[in-house]
Amino acid sequence: MRPIDESVRDLAANQRFLVTRPQVLAVGGSDAGIDRRVRSGQWILVQPGVYQIDSRRPDWEDMLLGAVLAAGEEALASHRAALMLWGLDGISSAPIEVTAPYTHGPVPGGTIVHRTRRPPESTTIDGVRVTTIERTLLDCCSVLKPRAATKAFESAFRRRLTTVGRMYAFLKEAGGRGVKGTKMARRILDNRRYDTATDSGSETEALYLMRDFGIPEPVPQQKFTASGGDTIRPDFYWPLLGKAIEIDGLDAHDSADKLDHDLQRQNKLMDLGVELRRFSARTVRRHPDQFVNEVRRFLDA
């Protein structure tokens, strides 16, 4: 292997085996050498001035990093793409989306580019430059509907990636007049009745539905201490009624051990005088009217 190829491979190994034209030139390469490697199939042109130097099929993160590299030195993944990199709730797929300064720099193919006069704060996830968690949440409020954005906020709080206080402080500093998404972000924070985050995206969806249909606000994740000292936190609890509900995901009872655990947990809540009703996440998502009507009947009984 030629020294230039070794240098390029060492560099690309830290950025998903992608390399830019300026990086190649910086280690002694040339445009003629780049063209020769592309023509021979040794390298693959993935974006203007960005090359993949291995032969594997690129995944979504490869394509995102390629777009970030092509958009210039200060470009970074943002908005829905950043939401996916952070692993937050709210969406299950995202376009290739980057933020870059107002310049005459290239616009990567197949990419949504947001221009800014002040580059946002950044960090790195899996080798991809990306907006910070607070900036990601603010940006997503400009491209998502309120319910999806709320799911993203709740998952960020649940995973302790940020806090309500830090989000308020960030909005005070960076969410001035004219900054897209600021009003929605403040509204999401202001509408939180409790400090405790919901435990899943489906729970956030359920809470939205109950609010929309005028069901009294429950306490999320109310702590109970059962016999033997076990701590139990039902998803939603109505203290004046002594009733609680839980939203079960697809993996809730995917093993006998999980089923036994949940039955014991339910019995311990009943011993404490708490009446419990369970709903599947699928019902919440696909049959919202049925979910709301059953909750209302349960609370009225």
C-alpha positions as CSV (number, residue, x, y, z in Angstrom):
1,M,0.0,0.0,0.0
2,R,1.3,3.4,-0.9
3,P,2.1,5.9,1.9
4,I,-0.7,8.2,0.8
5,D,-3.2,5.4,0.9
6,E,-2.0,4.4,4.4
7,S,-2.4,8.0,5.6
8,V,-5.9,8.3,4.0
9,R,-7.0,5.0,5.5
10,D,-5.8,6.0,9.0
11,L,-7.7,9.3,8.7
12,A,-10.9,7.7,7.3
13,A,-11.0,5.0,9.9
14,N,-12.2,7.6,12.4
15,Q,-14.9,9.0,10.1
16,R,-16.7,5.9,8.9
17,F,-14.2,5.3,6.1
18,L,-15.1,8.6,4.4
19,V,-12.6,11.2,3.4
20,T,-12.7,14.7,1.9
21,R,-10.7,16.2,-1.0
22,P,-9.0,18.7,1.3
23,Q,-8.0,15.9,3.7
24,V,-6.5,13.9,0.9
25,L,-4.5,16.9,-0.4
26,A,-3.3,17.6,3.1
27,V,-1.6,14.3,3.4
28,G,0.1,14.6,0.0
29,G,-2.5,13.4,-2.4
30,S,-3.5,15.1,-5.7
31,D,-6.7,15.6,-7.7
32,A,-5.2,13.3,-10.4
33,G,-4.7,10.6,-7.8
34,I,-8.3,11.0,-6.5
35,D,-9.7,10.8,-10.0
36,R,-7.6,7.6,-10.7
37,R,-8.9,5.9,-7.6
38,V,-12.5,6.8,-8.3
39,R,-12.3,5.6,-12.0
40,S,-10.8,2.3,-10.9
41,G,-13.5,1.8,-8.3
42,Q,-11.1,1.8,-5.4
43,W,-12.9,4.9,-4.0
44,I,-16.6,5.8,-4.4
45,L,-17.8,9.4,-4.8
46,V,-20.6,9.8,-2.3
47,Q,-20.9,13.6,-2.3
48,P,-19.1,16.4,-4.1
49,G,-15.5,16.2,-2.7
50,V,-16.3,13.3,-0.3
51,Y,-15.2,9.7,-1.0
52,Q,-15.8,6.3,0.6
53,I,-12.6,4.3,0.6
54,D,-14.1,0.9,1.4
55,S,-16.5,-1.2,-0.5
56,R,-19.3,-1.9,2.0
57,R,-22.8,-0.7,1.4
58,P,-23.3,2.7,3.2
59,D,-25.9,3.0,5.9
60,W,-27.9,6.0,6.9
61,E,-25.2,7.3,9.3
62,D,-22.6,7.0,6.5
63,M,-24.8,9.1,4.2
64,L,-25.4,11.6,7.0
65,L,-21.7,12.0,7.7
66,G,-21.0,12.3,4.0
67,A,-23.4,15.2,3.8
68,V,-21.9,16.9,6.9
69,L,-18.4,16.6,5.4
70,A,-19.5,17.9,2.0
71,A,-21.3,20.9,3.5
72,G,-18.1,22.4,4.9
73,E,-16.0,22.5,8.1
74,E,-18.6,24.1,10.3
75,A,-21.5,21.9,9.1
76,L,-23.2,19.5,11.5
77,A,-26.1,17.1,11.6
78,S,-29.2,18.8,13.0
79,H,-33.0,18.8,13.3
80,R,-34.6,15.4,12.6
81,A,-31.2,13.8,11.7
82,A,-29.8,14.9,15.1
83,L,-32.9,13.6,16.8
84,M,-32.2,10.1,15.3
85,L,-28.5,10.3,16.3
86,W,-29.4,11.1,19.9
87,G,-31.8,8.2,19.9
88,L,-34.8,10.2,21.0
89,D,-38.5,9.4,20.7
90,G,-40.9,11.1,18.3
91,I,-39.9,9.8,14.9
92,S,-38.8,6.5,13.5
93,S,-36.8,7.8,10.5
94,A,-35.3,11.0,9.4
95,P,-34.1,12.8,6.2
96,I,-30.4,13.7,5.8
97,E,-30.5,17.1,7.4
98,V,-27.6,19.4,8.3
99,T,-27.0,23.0,9.4
100,A,-24.2,25.0,7.8
101,P,-23.1,28.7,7.8
102,Y,-24.4,31.2,5.3
103,T,-21.7,30.8,2.6
104,H,-21.4,29.8,-1.0
105,G,-20.4,26.3,0.1
106,P,-21.8,23.2,-1.6
107,V,-25.2,21.9,-1.1
108,P,-24.9,18.1,-0.6
109,G,-27.1,16.0,-2.8
110,G,-30.3,14.5,-1.2
111,T,-29.8,16.8,1.8
112,I,-31.9,19.4,3.6
113,V,-29.6,22.2,4.5
114,H,-30.4,24.8,7.1
115,R,-28.3,28.0,6.9
116,T,-27.3,30.0,10.0
117,R,-25.3,33.1,10.7
118,R,-24.1,31.7,14.1
119,P,-22.9,28.1,14.1
120,P,-24.7,26.2,16.9
121,E,-22.9,24.4,19.7
122,S,-22.0,20.9,18.7
123,T,-20.8,17.5,20.0
124,T,-19.9,14.2,18.3
125,I,-22.0,11.0,18.2
126,D,-20.5,7.9,16.4
127,G,-18.1,10.1,14.6
128,V,-20.7,12.6,13.3
129,R,-20.7,16.3,14.3
130,V,-24.2,17.0,15.7
131,T,-26.0,19.7,17.5
132,T,-26.1,19.5,21.3
133,I,-29.2,17.9,22.9
134,E,-30.7,21.3,23.8
135,R,-30.2,22.7,20.3
136,T,-31.6,19.5,18.8
137,L,-34.8,19.8,20.9
138,L,-35.2,23.4,19.9
139,D,-34.6,22.8,16.2
140,C,-37.0,19.9,16.2
141,C,-39.8,22.2,17.4
142,S,-39.5,23.9,14.0
143,V,-40.0,20.8,12.0
144,L,-42.2,18.4,14.1
145,K,-45.7,18.5,15.3
146,P,-46.2,19.3,19.1
147,R,-46.9,15.7,20.1
148,A,-43.8,14.3,18.4
149,A,-41.6,17.1,19.8
150,T,-43.0,16.4,23.3
151,K,-42.0,12.8,23.0
152,A,-38.5,13.9,22.1
153,F,-38.4,16.2,25.1
154,E,-39.7,13.5,27.5
155,S,-37.2,10.9,26.3
156,A,-34.3,13.4,26.7
157,F,-35.4,14.1,30.3
158,R,-35.9,10.4,31.0
159,R,-32.4,9.5,29.8
160,R,-31.0,12.5,31.8
161,L,-29.5,14.0,28.7
162,T,-30.7,17.4,29.8
163,T,-33.1,18.9,32.4
164,V,-36.1,21.2,32.3
165,G,-33.9,23.9,34.0
166,R,-31.2,23.6,31.4
167,M,-33.7,23.8,28.6
168,Y,-35.2,27.0,30.0
169,A,-31.7,28.5,30.4
170,F,-30.8,27.5,26.8
171,L,-34.0,29.0,25.4
172,K,-33.3,32.2,27.4
173,E,-29.9,32.5,25.8
174,A,-30.5,31.1,22.3
175,G,-34.2,31.2,21.7
176,G,-34.7,34.8,21.0
177,R,-37.2,36.5,18.8
178,G,-37.3,35.0,15.3
179,V,-35.7,31.8,16.3
180,K,-37.8,29.0,14.9
181,G,-39.3,26.6,17.3
182,T,-38.9,28.8,20.4
183,K,-42.6,29.2,21.1
184,M,-43.4,25.5,20.8
185,A,-40.4,24.6,23.0
186,R,-41.5,27.0,25.8
187,R,-45.1,25.7,25.5
188,I,-43.9,22.1,25.9
189,L,-41.9,23.0,29.0
190,D,-44.7,25.2,30.5
191,N,-47.3,22.4,30.0
192,R,-45.4,19.9,32.1
193,R,-47.4,19.5,35.4
194,Y,-44.8,17.3,37.1
195,D,-41.0,17.0,37.2
196,T,-41.1,13.3,36.5
197,A,-40.7,12.3,32.8
198,T,-42.9,9.8,31.2
199,D,-41.3,6.3,30.8
200,S,-41.9,5.9,27.0
201,G,-43.1,7.5,23.9
202,S,-46.4,5.6,24.2
203,E,-46.9,7.1,27.6
204,T,-46.4,10.6,26.3
205,E,-48.9,9.8,23.5
206,A,-51.4,8.6,26.2
207,L,-50.9,11.7,28.3
208,Y,-51.6,13.9,25.3
209,L,-54.8,12.0,24.5
210,M,-56.1,12.2,28.0
211,R,-55.5,16.0,28.0
212,D,-57.1,16.4,24.6
213,F,-60.3,14.7,25.8
214,G,-60.5,16.4,29.2
215,I,-59.6,13.5,31.4
216,P,-58.3,14.7,34.8
217,E,-54.5,15.1,34.9
218,P,-52.9,12.0,36.5
219,V,-49.7,11.8,38.4
220,P,-47.0,10.1,36.3
221,Q,-44.7,7.5,38.0
222,Q,-46.2,7.9,41.5
223,K,-44.0,6.1,43.9
224,F,-45.4,3.3,46.1
225,T,-43.6,1.2,48.6
226,A,-45.0,-2.4,48.7
227,S,-44.5,-5.2,51.2
228,G,-40.9,-6.2,51.4
229,G,-39.8,-2.7,50.5
230,D,-40.3,-3.0,46.8
231,T,-40.8,0.2,44.9
232,I,-43.6,0.3,42.4
233,R,-44.3,3.3,40.0
234,P,-47.4,2.9,37.9
235,D,-47.4,4.9,34.7
236,F,-50.3,7.2,35.7
237,Y,-52.1,7.5,39.0
238,W,-55.2,9.4,40.2
239,P,-54.8,9.9,44.0
240,L,-58.4,10.9,44.7
241,L,-59.7,7.8,43.0
242,G,-57.0,5.3,44.0
243,K,-56.8,4.2,40.4
244,A,-53.8,3.7,38.0
245,I,-53.2,2.7,34.5
246,E,-50.1,1.3,32.7
247,I,-49.1,1.3,29.0
248,D,-47.4,-1.9,28.0
249,G,-45.1,-2.0,25.0
250,L,-44.6,-5.0,22.7
251,D,-41.9,-6.4,25.0
252,A,-43.9,-6.1,28.2
253,H,-44.6,-9.8,28.5
254,D,-42.2,-11.4,26.0
255,S,-41.0,-13.9,28.6
256,A,-42.5,-15.9,31.5
257,D,-40.3,-14.1,34.0
258,K,-41.6,-10.7,32.8
259,L,-45.2,-11.9,33.1
260,D,-44.7,-13.3,36.6
261,H,-43.0,-10.0,37.6
262,D,-45.9,-7.9,36.4
263,L,-48.5,-10.1,38.0
264,Q,-46.8,-9.9,41.3
265,R,-46.4,-6.1,40.9
266,Q,-50.1,-5.7,40.1
267,N,-51.1,-7.8,43.1
268,K,-48.9,-5.7,45.4
269,L,-50.6,-2.5,44.1
270,M,-54.0,-4.1,44.8
271,D,-52.8,-4.9,48.3
272,L,-52.1,-1.2,48.7
273,G,-55.7,-0.4,47.6
274,V,-54.7,0.8,44.1
275,E,-57.0,-0.4,41.3
276,L,-55.0,-1.0,38.1
277,R,-56.0,-1.1,34.4
278,R,-53.5,-2.0,31.6
279,F,-53.4,-0.9,28.0
280,S,-51.2,-1.8,25.1
281,A,-49.1,0.8,23.4
282,R,-50.6,-0.5,20.2
283,T,-54.1,0.5,21.4
284,V,-52.9,3.9,22.3
285,R,-51.3,4.5,18.9
286,R,-53.9,2.8,16.6
287,H,-57.1,3.1,18.5
288,P,-56.9,6.4,20.5
289,D,-60.7,6.8,20.8
290,Q,-61.0,3.3,22.3
291,F,-58.2,4.0,24.7
292,V,-59.8,7.3,25.9
293,N,-63.3,5.8,26.3
294,E,-62.0,2.9,28.3
295,V,-59.9,5.1,30.6
296,R,-63.0,7.4,31.1
297,R,-65.2,4.4,32.0
298,F,-62.5,3.0,34.3
299,L,-62.3,6.3,36.2
300,D,-66.0,6.8,36.3
301,A,-66.8,3.3,37.6
